[in-house]
Every structure is written in structure tokens, then in C-alpha cells.
Amino acid sequence: MAPSVRSALARLNDTRSVTHGVVWTLLNAGLTLIEPRRLSTGGRLAYRAAMGALAAWTAWATMRTDMRDELTTGARAGYTAGTAGLLLAASDATEALDGRIHDAVVRAGARRPRAVMALEGAALAGVTWWWGRRTPAPAPVGATGEEDEPRQDVVDVPDDVRAIAERLLGASDGFGAAELRAQLAQAKAVLYEGPEPDGFWPGIGFEVPDELPFAVPGDANFPVVGVYRPLEGRAFEVYLTVLGGRLSTLSISEGRDWSDDEQVTWMEAGRGVHELPGWPDASELELLIETPHGLRPATG
């Protein structure tokens, strides 16, 4: 790769650079111009893919800039995939909230509500980037002349996490399940820290040895999910993400059977998966598999 291209990419992926700030702000504003409710099925899929890609790039660039010395490449990839997965899981709720904001702007008399929303979004994105840019970058390990104790991010896969992953992967022999089971057998786990450092965070990453075979499809959520109801009878889904043919993350998200109003009310109340007390027992999961007709019972 030519040096000029490398330097341009480095600036683009440096969250403190003006290049990143401009591009990131324009992408946020551009996506805000789109009215999701008017999209066709294919258009909505493309829109959600673009939103997921923007979230993944934002997470990757942020960790690359601010946590280069604290996280391994595998850990950053796990966080990135988890961020995109969580955003896609919440798409119905975020689009419903977007629709409410759009309608409120219309009621306020705006003739071009999406343009108003895009301008406000661009302003907010720009301020967010500028504020983050003013925050001093963390010093590299050893920059003070003293050796910092390294963070222990990589651990043995916890028994409850392994049991859940084995149950999900054991419910199908397709979708690269055999390769993923072989990866799980030799994987290590990467612990993620949520908003409460001592609390439970419903996401964990995997580091898989390079020499193991890739799974196909290489970038997808494994189609078998585990459903359970830990909070007020509400359904939550436990699912595995595959990135680059490797087992990437195990995560929990709100169930897809929630209505738009339930999702929006939940988000507006500041509630979320961080309230979960811990990983469920694998035996209590109802296994469902994605089909052309929606989720259907799976064996296992």
C-alpha cells in the first residue's frame, strides 16, 4: 500500500484527526436524511447494514485510538462485532424513535424535517467529536518510565458461557457449526467491561487459535438463538456472532418479539440489558432457529 494511502487511512481511523471528524459527522448526517419508514424491505436492510457498519467503524476507531495498548486486536474485533450486533438488534426500537422525532419536527412546522434532523445530528456529532478530541489521549504503557501491570483481558472460557455456546452450536450441523464447535473447544474468552465495572455485562468475546479451520458463512450471527425471560416476563435472546470465520462473541439482546412501543418505552426509561443479573443456565433456554418464515423451534 502506498505511503499516502496508508497515511490517509491512519488519519481516517484516528478519532482525534480532523479527517475522521469530518467524515464521521457527514456519515451521521447523511444517514439521518433517510426516512426508514419509506424504505422497501431491501432498502431497509441496506440502511440497517450501513448503520451497523458505521457503529462498527466508530467502535473500532475509538479503541484503536484510545485503547491501542490495552486491548489485543482480537479483543477490539470482538468489541466491534458486539457493537454492530447490539445496534442491529435494537434497529426496530431506534427506527421507531426516529419516526417519533420526525413526526414531532413536522408538527413543529418544519417543511423539510429530515434536513432539520440531519443538521441537528451533524451539530451533535461535531460537538461530540470535538469534545472527545480535547480529552487527552492515554499515555502508552511504560511512558512514565514505570511498568504498568498488564490488564488480564484473556481468560479461560467460563463454564456457564461454554455451556450456552455448546448448546446453541449443538442444535444444528449446518452454518459452520462443526468448525465453530472445534474453535470453542480451544478458545479463550475476552472479558468486556460494561457501565458498572463490578456488574454483569451481557457480552463476552472469544479468541480462537489461527490454525483452526474457518467457519462458513464467515460473517453472521449463528442462526440458533436461546430465548429466556429473566426480567418481568420479557423475552431476551442469547446469540453467537461469527466474524471472519471465527467465533467472535456471545451476547444477549432484547427479544425480537417486542413491539415497537415496548422497545421505545424501554429505551426512553433508560432500561437495557445491563439490568440482567448474569448468564442464564443453558438448560433454561428455549432454542429457536431462524428460517425464511421467522424463528422456529430447534432441536438440541
Secondary structure, 3 states (H helix, E strand, C coil): CCHHHHHHHHHHCCCCCHHHHHHHHHHHHHHHCCCHHHCCHHHHHHHHHHHHHHHHHHHHHHHHHHCCCCCCHHHHHHHHHHHHHHHHHCHHHHHHHHHHHHHHHHHCCCCCHHHHHHHHHHHHHHHHHHHHHHCCCCCCCCCCCCCCCCCCCEEECCHHHHHHHHHHHCCCCCCCHHHHHHHHHHCEEEECCCCCCCCCCCEEEEECCCCCCCCCCCCEECCEEEEEEEECCEEEEEEEEEECCEEEEEEEEECCCCCHHHHHHHHHCCCCHHHCCCCCCHHHCEEEEEECCEEEECCC
